[in-house]
Amino acid sequence: MTPQEFKQERQRLALTIKAMAERIGVSEQAIWYYETGKRKVPQPVALLLNSQQLYDKLLAEKERGA
């Protein structure tokens, strides 16, 4: 997951940096590092966010079909 993808996902979820940090259990500084590319987004975090994206997509499709 690129820094831009990470930031876009945080924004898609409408989370502040503080809220995202609390959600994934890291410091606010770590979020800043991920978003600026100073640190690579850890694989477990990327998987969690990708899973959330997929879940939201499937839920939206289900609601459209209902």
C-alpha positions in Angstrom: 0.0 0.0 0.0 1.4 3.3 -1.0 1.4 6.4 1.2 -1.2 8.0 -1.1 -3.4 4.9 -0.9 -3.2 4.8 2.9 -4.2 8.5 3.2 -7.0 8.1 0.7 -8.4 5.1 2.6 -8.2 7.1 5.9 -10.1 9.9 4.2 -12.6 7.5 2.7 -13.3 6.2 6.1 -13.7 9.8 7.3 -11.2 9.4 10.1 -8.9 11.9 11.5 -5.3 11.0 12.0 -6.0 10.6 15.7 -9.0 8.3 15.0 -7.1 6.2 12.5 -4.2 5.8 15.0 -6.6 4.6 17.7 -8.4 2.3 15.2 -5.2 0.5 14.2 -3.3 0.8 17.5 -0.4 3.1 16.6 0.7 6.6 17.4 -0.5 9.7 15.5 3.1 10.1 14.5 3.1 6.7 12.8 0.1 7.7 10.7 2.0 10.8 9.6 5.0 8.6 8.7 2.8 6.2 6.7 1.1 9.1 4.8 4.4 10.9 4.0 6.3 7.7 3.1 8.8 8.0 5.9 7.7 4.5 7.0 6.3 1.7 4.9 2.7 0.8 5.8 3.0 -2.5 7.7 1.5 -5.5 5.8 -1.0 -6.3 8.6 -2.3 -2.7 8.4 -2.6 -2.8 4.6 -4.4 -6.1 4.8 -6.8 -4.7 7.4 -7.6 -1.6 5.3 -7.9 -3.7 2.1 -10.4 -6.0 3.9 -12.4 -3.0 5.1 -12.5 -1.7 1.5 -13.7 -5.0 0.1 -16.3 -5.4 2.9 -17.7 -1.9 2.2 -17.8 -2.6 -1.6 -19.7 -5.9 -1.1 -22.1 -4.3 1.3 -22.8 -1.5 -1.1 -23.4 -4.0 -3.9 -25.8 -6.0 -1.7 -27.7 -2.9 -0.8 -28.1 -1.9 -4.5 -29.3 -5.3 -5.3 -31.8 -5.5 -2.4 
